[in-house]
C-alpha cells in the first residue's frame, strides 16, 4: 500500500502542508504512522480526495466535451509573433504551454494574470513512476 508524508501529499495536490494538516484536522483525510513514526496519508485516499477537488473546480456549464484532461490555471506568458502565439499557464505546480494562432489568442483575450483552462486530448500519454528502493 502506498503512503505519502504530509509534505509529499501537499506537493502532489498543489497545496500547502498546512492545508493538508487542516484536512486531517477536519476529518477530510486520515493519517497513520509509518515505520519511522512519521505521519502519512494513504495513497488511495489521497487519490480519491484529488478527484473530489478536481470535480469541484470543473465548471463546464452546458458544454459537453470528449476531452477529460482539464487544467485550470493562470496565464503567465503570452508571446505573439506573426500569425502564431505561445501561451503559458501555471496550473498549480504544473506549467502548460499551448501553441495557437495569434488570432485565437487575441479572440480569447489571453493576458498575463487572466484565468485559463487547458483542455488536453491526446492519443499518447507517457506515465512515469519512481523505482522502488530495495534495502
C-alpha positions in Angstrom: 0.0 0.0 0.0 1.4 3.4 -1.0 1.6 6.2 1.7 2.8 9.8 1.4 4.2 12.1 4.1 2.2 15.3 4.7 4.6 17.4 2.6 4.5 14.9 -0.3 0.7 14.8 -0.2 0.7 18.6 -0.3 3.1 18.7 -3.2 1.0 16.2 -5.2 -2.2 18.2 -4.7 -0.5 21.6 -5.2 -1.4 22.9 -1.8 0.5 23.8 1.4 1.4 21.4 4.2 -0.9 23.4 6.4 -3.8 22.8 4.1 -3.3 19.0 4.3 -3.0 19.3 8.1 -6.3 21.2 8.2 -7.9 18.5 6.1 -6.7 15.9 8.6 -8.0 18.1 11.5 -11.4 18.4 9.7 -11.5 14.6 9.1 -11.3 15.0 5.3 -8.1 12.9 5.3 -6.9 10.4 7.8 -3.3 9.9 8.8 -1.4 6.9 10.2 2.2 6.4 11.1 4.9 4.8 9.0 7.6 2.6 10.4 9.7 5.7 11.2 6.8 7.2 13.2 6.1 9.9 10.6 2.5 10.9 9.7 1.4 9.5 6.3 -1.7 9.6 4.2 -2.9 6.5 2.3 -2.3 7.0 -1.5 -5.8 5.7 -2.4 -7.5 8.1 0.0 -5.3 10.9 -1.4 -6.3 10.0 -5.0 -10.0 10.0 -4.1 -9.6 13.4 -2.5 -7.8 14.7 -5.6 -10.7 13.6 -7.7 -13.1 15.4 -5.4 -11.1 18.6 -5.6 -11.0 18.3 -9.4 -14.7 17.9 -9.7 -15.3 20.9 -7.5 -13.3 23.1 -9.9 -14.6 21.7 -13.1 -17.3 24.1 -14.3 -18.2 23.1 -17.8 -21.6 24.8 -17.7 -23.8 23.5 -20.6 -20.8 22.2 -22.6 -20.1 18.5 -23.2 -16.6 17.6 -24.1 -14.8 14.4 -25.0 -11.5 15.5 -23.5 -11.3 14.7 -19.8 -8.0 16.4 -19.1 -8.7 20.0 -18.0 -6.1 22.1 -16.2 -7.3 25.4 -14.7 -4.6 28.0 -14.2 -3.3 31.5 -14.6 -1.8 32.8 -17.8 1.8 33.6 -17.1 3.1 34.5 -20.6 1.6 35.4 -23.9 4.0 35.7 -26.8 2.5 36.6 -30.2 4.8 36.6 -33.2 3.3 37.0 -36.6 0.5 34.5 -37.1 1.4 32.3 -34.1 1.2 32.6 -30.4 2.7 30.8 -27.5 0.7 30.9 -24.2 1.9 29.5 -20.9 -0.4 28.7 -18.0 0.6 27.8 -14.4 -1.9 25.2 -13.2 -1.0 24.5 -9.6 2.6 23.1 -9.8 2.3 22.4 -13.5 3.3 24.6 -16.4 1.2 24.0 -19.5 2.3 25.5 -22.9 0.0 26.0 -25.8 0.8 27.0 -29.4 -2.1 28.5 -31.3 -2.9 31.1 -33.9 -2.3 34.7 -33.0 -6.0 35.3 -34.0 -7.2 32.7 -31.4 -5.0 34.2 -28.7 -6.5 37.6 -29.4 -10.1 36.3 -29.6 -9.6 34.6 -26.2 -8.3 37.8 -24.7 -5.4 36.0 -23.1 -3.4 38.3 -20.9 -0.9 37.6 -18.2 -2.9 37.1 -15.0 -6.1 36.0 -16.6 -7.7 32.7 -15.9 -7.4 30.0 -18.5 -8.3 26.3 -18.9 -6.0 24.0 -20.9 -8.1 21.1 -22.4 -5.9 18.2 -23.5 -6.9 15.4 -25.8 -4.0 13.1 -26.6 -3.8 9.7 -28.1 -0.4 9.1 -26.4 0.4 9.9 -22.8 3.6 8.7 -21.2 3.4 7.9 -17.5 6.4 7.6 -15.2 6.8 6.1 -11.7 9.7 6.1 -9.3 11.7 2.9 -8.9 11.2 1.1 -5.6 14.2 1.3 -3.3 15.3 -2.2 -2.1 17.3 -2.4 1.0 
